[in-house]
């Protein structure tokens, strides 16, 4: 791609990053609309959660196959088809009138969206020369961080002012713009003269293995984990399916997912580190809104605004870090700084309480924003720095899938941990409250007389007083559990440091990486 000019690269970056942001926003924007959607579609909250689950399952199925599909159809053609599929499915989601109709179209939307993420990154990386690959990683990292942050904010504005179908219809103009920019600026890429063999067995094994695993992670808590025969069965299907998939792919000449690229030391190590980053990124995005909304009474819109300044800091820092990598800085230095500061974020967040204001969160969130900038940029670049040009799309796809799975594992583990901590804290708080105690009596009388002054003829004042006190205990229980969860998630970062030490010889602009980039 030597013939690409500077102006064209700018538009390629705008196109690919916009498409990635559009896909990532859709992973979180629906979360704030579930209550309204459930009411309009006549579904329970448990059933409407399938709108999220179906999208996540489709994402993790398609992401590892994007390298093969782009090679089979031609990258530009596949990219255009993915944008079209995502946009049309968005329209059909917004016009759905029943639960299972919208679940179906969310699955289709997830197939298009998952392809957008990895293909966007592959196009961006191949459009920049070797020395500029760190900057390409920075630009793409900006989209990866901004997308999940904007989701709750945009969703909160839409739900507060309009209705839930708009969260899908808003994708349409962006999809049209992305299509026009792709037609004009993305370089032509023809499908190969000889079509590669379609590994149908690999596709089948990957689909049932990944889909079963994602279902277990997404729905395990709701199904009471291994008290459910369905969860037990799908766990076995996932284990057997994925083990057989790995065995099958390693002996194929034309696999749907080229697992041999994991022989590259850079790729293997950064894939594990990316899993840890996905674990922390998705769990923090999961815990923080819950803490603000259920514990402190924030709206979805207010929660999004609280997250926004830290995301802007990430956007500012990422190009700076990309430039440093471009000039030969060692990426493991930034990765180490990123993980250390991310631990600082978790520790600071664990010091919150029910009386803190929004200003309390400014410092820890800024630290988190700086940490993510230090992690995303070098890890994205390191993952493909040792691969041959033909293997870069596969490497990017695998890396993105692992980040998504890291997030799914993180949310599943934290969800289960939260359930146990809520039960433990509630028992602990109630056991320390006894009728007749001085503090209990004082608090009871305060609430009782307050209600009596406002509702002098109301019946059941005693029952209402107990209900208010129980609600206060619940809020304290939830808050303590969220603080524990931040520390629990932070502890997982310790697993990353031994692997960072193994990256001591990695450089983004190594001679091998530069030679590979020149061949592109």
C-alpha positions in Angstrom: 0.0 0.0 0.0 2.9 2.3 -0.7 0.7 4.4 -3.1 -1.6 5.7 -0.4 -1.1 9.4 0.2 -1.2 11.3 3.5 -4.7 12.7 2.8 -6.1 9.3 1.9 -4.6 7.8 5.1 -6.4 10.5 7.1 -9.8 9.6 5.5 -9.0 5.8 5.9 -8.4 6.5 9.6 -11.6 8.4 9.9 -13.6 5.7 8.1 -12.3 2.7 10.0 -12.3 4.3 13.5 -15.8 5.6 12.9 -17.0 2.2 12.0 -15.3 0.6 15.0 -16.8 3.2 17.4 -20.3 2.6 15.9 -19.9 -1.1 16.6 -18.5 -0.6 20.1 -21.2 1.9 21.1 -23.8 -0.7 20.2 -22.3 -3.2 22.7 -23.2 -0.9 25.6 -25.9 1.6 24.4 -28.7 -1.0 24.7 -28.0 -1.6 28.4 -29.6 1.6 29.5 -32.7 0.9 27.4 -33.6 -2.5 28.7 -36.4 -1.4 31.0 -38.2 0.6 28.3 -37.7 -2.1 25.8 -39.1 -4.7 28.1 -42.2 -2.6 28.8 -42.9 -1.9 25.1 -42.3 -5.5 23.9 -44.1 -7.2 26.8 -41.0 -9.1 28.0 -39.5 -9.6 31.4 -36.1 -8.1 32.3 -34.6 -11.6 32.3 -35.9 -12.3 28.7 -35.0 -8.9 27.3 -31.4 -9.5 28.4 -31.2 -11.8 25.3 -30.9 -8.6 23.3 -27.5 -8.2 24.8 -26.6 -11.9 24.8 -27.4 -12.5 21.2 -25.2 -9.6 20.0 -22.3 -10.8 22.2 -22.6 -14.4 20.9 -22.6 -13.3 17.3 -19.6 -11.0 17.9 -17.3 -13.7 19.3 -18.4 -16.2 16.6 -17.6 -13.9 13.7 -14.5 -12.1 15.0 -12.0 -14.9 14.7 -13.3 -15.8 11.1 -12.9 -12.2 9.7 -9.4 -12.8 8.4 -10.5 -15.8 6.4 -13.7 -14.2 5.1 -11.8 -11.0 4.1 -9.4 -13.1 2.2 -12.1 -15.2 0.6 -14.3 -12.3 -0.6 -11.7 -9.5 -0.8 -11.2 -7.1 2.1 -13.0 -4.1 0.7 -16.0 -6.1 -0.5 -16.3 -7.9 2.8 -16.0 -4.6 4.7 -18.8 -3.0 2.6 -21.0 -6.0 3.1 -20.4 -5.8 6.9 -21.3 -2.2 7.0 -24.5 -2.8 5.0 -25.4 -5.8 7.2 -24.9 -3.9 10.4 -26.9 -0.9 9.1 -29.9 -2.9 7.7 -30.0 -5.0 10.9 -30.1 -1.8 12.9 -33.2 -0.7 11.0 -34.8 -4.1 11.6 -34.0 -4.0 15.3 -35.7 -0.5 15.6 -38.8 -1.7 13.8 -39.2 -5.0 15.8 -42.5 -5.6 17.5 -41.7 -8.7 19.5 -38.9 -10.0 21.8 -37.6 -12.8 19.6 -37.8 -10.7 16.5 -35.4 -8.1 18.0 -33.2 -10.9 19.4 -32.8 -12.3 15.8 -31.9 -9.0 14.3 -29.5 -8.2 17.1 -27.7 -11.5 16.3 -27.5 -10.5 12.7 -26.3 -7.0 13.7 -23.6 -8.7 15.8 -22.3 -10.6 12.8 -21.9 -7.4 10.9 -20.5 -5.5 13.9 -17.9 -8.1 14.8 -16.6 -8.1 11.3 -16.4 -4.3 11.3 -14.1 -4.2 14.4 -11.3 -6.5 13.2 -11.5 -5.5 9.5 -11.3 -1.8 10.4 -8.2 -2.5 12.4 -6.6 -4.6 9.7 -7.3 -1.9 7.0 -5.9 0.8 9.3 -2.7 -1.1 10.1 -2.0 -2.0 6.5 -2.5 1.6 5.4 0.3 2.9 7.6 4.0 2.1 7.0 6.0 0.1 9.6 7.3 3.1 11.5 3.8 4.6 11.7 2.2 1.4 13.0 2.4 2.7 16.6 0.4 5.7 15.5 -2.2 3.5 13.8 -2.5 1.5 17.0 -3.0 4.8 18.9 -5.8 5.9 16.5 -7.6 2.6 16.7 -7.2 2.5 20.5 -8.9 5.9 20.7 -12.0 4.3 19.1 -11.9 1.2 21.3 -11.9 3.3 24.5 -14.3 6.0 23.3 -17.0 3.5 22.0 -18.0 1.8 25.2 -17.8 5.1 27.1 -20.1 6.9 24.7 -22.7 4.1 24.7 -24.3 4.8 28.1 -24.1 8.6 27.6 -25.8 8.5 24.2 -28.2 5.9 25.3 -29.1 7.9 28.4 -29.8 11.0 26.3 -32.0 9.0 23.9 -34.0 7.2 26.5 -34.6 10.4 28.6 -35.7 12.4 25.6 -37.0 10.0 23.0 -37.8 6.2 22.7 -35.7 3.1 22.4 -35.9 2.5 18.6 -33.8 5.6 18.1 -30.8 3.8 19.6 -30.8 1.6 16.5 -31.9 4.2 13.9 -29.1 6.5 14.9 -26.7 4.0 13.2 -28.3 4.5 9.8 -26.7 7.9 8.8 -23.3 6.7 10.2 -23.6 3.5 8.2 -24.4 5.4 5.0 -21.4 7.8 5.6 -19.1 4.9 6.3 -20.2 3.2 3.1 -19.5 6.3 1.0 -16.1 6.9 2.6 -15.2 3.2 2.0 -16.2 3.4 -1.6 -14.1 6.5 -2.1 -11.0 6.0 0.1 -10.5 2.3 1.1 -8.1 0.8 -1.5 -9.4 -1.9 -3.8 -8.7 -5.4 -2.7 -9.8 -8.1 -5.1 -10.8 -11.6 -4.0 -8.0 -14.1 -4.8 -8.1 -15.8 -8.2 -8.2 -19.2 -6.6 -10.7 -19.3 -3.8 -9.3 -20.7 -0.6 -10.8 -24.0 0.7 -13.8 -23.4 3.0 -13.1 -25.2 6.3 -16.7 -26.0 7.1 -15.8 -28.4 10.0 -13.7 -25.6 11.6 -16.5 -23.1 11.2 -19.0 -25.6 12.8 -16.7 -26.4 15.7 -15.8 -22.8 16.3 -19.5 -21.7 16.2 -20.8 -24.3 18.7 -17.7 -24.0 21.0 -17.6 -20.2 21.2 -21.4 -19.8 21.2 -21.8 -22.3 24.1 -19.0 -20.6 26.0 -20.4 -17.1 25.5 -23.9 -18.3 26.6 -22.5 -19.8 29.8 -20.6 -16.6 30.6 -23.5 -14.3 29.7 -26.3 -16.3 31.3 -24.6 -18.4 34.0 -25.6 -16.1 36.9 -29.2 -15.9 35.8 -29.4 -19.7 35.4 -27.8 -20.3 38.9 -24.6 -21.6 37.2 -24.1 -25.3 37.7 -27.5 -25.9 39.4 -28.8 -25.7 35.8 -28.5 -28.7 33.5 -28.4 -26.4 30.5 -25.3 -24.6 31.8 -23.6 -27.9 32.7 -24.4 -29.2 29.2 -23.2 -26.1 27.4 -20.0 -26.1 29.4 -19.3 -29.6 28.2 -20.2 -28.6 24.6 -17.9 -25.6 24.9 -15.0 -27.6 26.3 -15.2 -30.4 23.8 -16.0 -28.1 20.8 -13.1 -25.7 21.4 -10.6 -28.5 22.2 -11.6 -30.3 19.0 -11.5 -27.0 17.0 -7.9 -26.4 18.1 -6.9 -29.9 17.2 -8.6 -29.7 13.8 -7.3 -26.3 12.8 -3.7 -27.1 13.7 -3.7 -29.9 11.1 -5.5 -28.0 8.3 -3.6 -26.5 5.3 -6.2 -23.8 4.9 -7.8 -23.4 8.3 -10.6 -20.9 8.9 -8.5 -19.6 11.9 -4.7 -19.8 11.5 -3.7 -20.8 15.0 -0.1 -21.3 13.9 0.4 -17.5 14.3 0.4 -18.2 18.1 3.9 -19.6 17.6 5.1 -16.0 17.3 6.3 -15.0 20.7 5.0 -11.4 20.4 1.5 -12.6 19.4 1.3 -15.3 22.2 2.3 -13.0 25.0 0.3 -9.9 24.0 -2.8 -12.1 23.5 -2.7 -13.1 27.2 -2.1 -9.5 28.2 -5.0 -8.4 26.0 -7.2 -10.9 27.8 -6.3 -9.2 31.1 -6.9 -5.8 29.7 -10.3 -6.9 28.4 -11.1 -8.4 31.8 -10.3 -5.1 33.6 -11.8 -2.8 31.0 -15.2 -4.5 30.8 -15.5 -5.2 34.5 -14.8 -1.6 35.4 -17.3 -0.4 32.8 -19.8 -2.9 34.3 -19.2 -2.1 38.0 -18.9 1.7 37.9 -22.3 2.5 36.3 -24.0 0.0 38.7 -22.3 1.7 41.7 -23.3 5.2 40.6 -26.9 4.3 39.6 -27.9 1.7 42.2 -25.7 3.0 45.1 -25.6 6.8 44.5 -28.7 7.4 42.5 -27.1 8.7 39.3 -29.0 8.6 36.0 -27.5 6.8 33.0 -26.8 10.2 31.4 -25.1 11.5 34.5 -23.0 8.3 34.7 -21.9 8.7 31.1 -20.9 12.4 31.7 -18.8 11.3 34.7 -16.9 8.8 32.5 -16.4 11.2 29.6 -13.4 13.4 30.8 -11.2 10.4 31.5 -12.0 9.1 28.0 -11.0 12.4 26.5 -7.7 12.1 28.4 -7.1 8.7 26.8 -7.7 10.3 23.4 -5.1 13.0 24.1 -2.5 10.6 25.4 -2.8 7.8 22.7 -1.3 9.7 19.8 1.5 10.9 22.1 2.3 7.3 23.1 2.0 6.2 19.5 4.6 8.8 18.5 6.9 7.6 21.2 6.6 4.0 20.0 7.2 5.2 16.4 10.4 6.8 17.6 11.7 3.5 19.1 10.4 3.6 22.7 10.1 0.2 24.4 6.5 -0.8 24.6 6.9 -2.9 27.7 7.6 0.3 29.6 4.2 1.7 28.7 2.5 -1.6 29.4 4.1 -1.8 32.9 3.0 1.8 33.6 -0.4 1.0 32.4 -1.0 -2.0 34.6 0.5 -0.3 37.7 -1.7 2.8 37.3 -4.7 0.6 36.6 -4.1 -1.0 40.0 -4.0 2.5 41.5 -7.5 3.1 39.9 -8.9 0.0 41.6 -7.5 0.9 45.0 -8.7 4.5 44.9 -12.2 3.4 43.8 -12.4 1.0 46.7 -12.2 4.0 49.1 -15.6 5.5 48.0 -18.7 5.6 50.2 -22.3 6.7 50.0 -21.4 10.3 50.8 -19.0 11.0 48.0 -19.8 13.5 45.3 -18.9 13.3 41.6 -15.6 15.1 42.2 -14.3 12.1 44.1 -14.2 10.1 40.9 -12.3 12.6 38.9 -8.8 11.4 40.0 -9.3 7.6 39.8 -11.1 7.9 36.4 -8.3 10.1 35.0 -5.8 7.5 36.2 -7.8 4.8 34.5 -7.9 6.8 31.3 -4.1 7.2 31.3 -3.7 3.5 32.1 -5.8 2.4 29.1 -3.9 4.7 26.8 -0.6 3.1 28.0 -2.0 -0.4 27.4 -4.0 -0.3 24.2 -1.5 1.4 22.0 1.6 -0.8 22.6 -0.4 -4.0 22.9 -2.3 -3.5 19.7 1.0 -2.8 17.9 3.0 -5.5 19.6 0.4 -8.2 18.7 1.2 -7.9 15.0 4.7 -6.6 15.1 6.3 -10.1 14.4 3.7 -11.3 11.9 4.0 -11.5 8.1 1.7 -9.2 6.2 -0.6 -12.0 5.2 -1.1 -13.1 8.8 -1.9 -9.6 10.2 -5.7 -9.8 9.7 -5.7 -13.2 11.5 -3.6 -11.8 14.3 -5.9 -8.8 14.7 -9.0 -10.9 14.7 -7.7 -13.3 17.3 -6.5 -10.4 19.5 -10.0 -8.8 19.3 -11.7 -12.1 20.1 -9.5 -12.6 23.1 -10.2 -9.1 24.4 -14.0 -9.7 24.1 -13.7 -13.1 25.8 -11.6 -11.5 28.6 -14.5 -9.0 29.1 -17.1 -11.8 29.1 -15.1 -13.9 31.7 -14.6 -10.7 33.7 -18.2 -9.8 33.9 -19.3 -13.4 34.6 -16.7 -13.7 37.4 -17.5 -10.3 38.9 -21.3 -10.9 38.7 -20.9 -14.1 40.6 -18.5 -12.4 43.1 -21.0 -9.5 43.6 -23.9 -11.9 44.4 -21.8 -13.6 47.1 -20.6 -10.3 48.6 -24.1 -8.8 48.6 -25.3 -11.8 50.7 -22.3 -11.6 53.0 -22.5 -7.9 53.6 -26.3 -8.0 54.2 -26.0 -10.7 56.8 -23.1 -8.8 58.5 -25.0 -5.4 58.5 -28.3 -6.9 59.8 -26.5 -9.0 62.5 -25.1 -5.7 63.9 -28.5 -4.0 64.1 -30.8 -4.9 66.9 -34.1 -3.5 68.1 -33.6 -1.4 71.2 -30.1 -0.3 70.4 -29.3 3.3 70.8 -28.3 4.0 67.2 -31.2 1.9 65.8 -33.8 3.7 68.0 -32.4 7.1 67.1 -32.5 6.3 63.3 -36.0 4.7 63.6 -37.5 7.7 65.5 -36.0 10.1 63.0 -37.6 8.4 60.0 -40.9 7.7 61.8 -41.4 11.3 62.9 -40.4 12.5 59.5 -43.0 10.4 57.8 -45.6 11.4 60.5 -45.0 15.1 59.8 -45.6 14.6 56.1 -48.3 12.0 56.3 -50.2 12.6 59.5 -53.2 10.3 58.7 -51.2 7.6 56.9 -51.5 4.1 58.1 -48.7 1.6 58.6 -46.1 4.2 59.5 -44.2 1.6 61.3 -44.1 -0.7 58.3 -43.0 2.2 56.0 -40.3 3.1 58.5 -38.9 -0.4 58.4 -39.0 -0.4 54.6 -37.0 2.8 54.4 -34.4 1.4 56.8 -34.2 -1.8 54.8 -33.6 0.3 51.6 -30.8 2.1 53.4 -29.2 -1.2 54.4 -29.6 -2.5 50.8 -27.8 0.6 49.4 -25.0 0.2 51.9 -24.8 -3.5 51.1 -24.5 -2.8 47.4 -21.9 -0.1 47.9 -19.7 -2.3 50.0 -20.0 -5.1 47.4 -19.0 -2.8 44.5 -16.0 -1.6 46.5 -14.9 -5.2 47.1 -15.4 -5.9 43.4 -13.0 -3.2 42.4 -10.3 -4.7 44.6 -11.1 -8.2 43.4 -10.7 -7.2 39.8 -7.5 -5.3 40.5 -5.9 -8.4 41.9 -6.1 -10.1 38.5 -3.6 -7.5 37.2 -0.9 -9.3 39.2 -1.1 -12.2 36.7 0.2 -9.8 33.9 3.5 -8.7 35.3 5.5 -12.0 34.8 4.4 -12.0 31.2 5.5 -8.3 30.7 9.0 -9.4 31.7 9.0 -11.8 28.7 8.5 -8.9 26.3 11.9 -7.3 27.1 13.2 -7.9 23.5 10.1 -6.6 21.7 10.2 -3.4 19.7 7.4 -2.1 17.5 9.7 -0.8 14.8 12.0 -3.8 14.8 13.8 -4.7 11.5 11.6 -7.7 11.0 8.4 -5.7 11.5 9.6 -2.9 9.2 10.5 -5.4 6.4 7.1 -7.0 6.7 5.4 -3.6 6.5 7.3 -2.7 3.4 6.0 -5.8 1.7 2.5 -4.6 2.3 
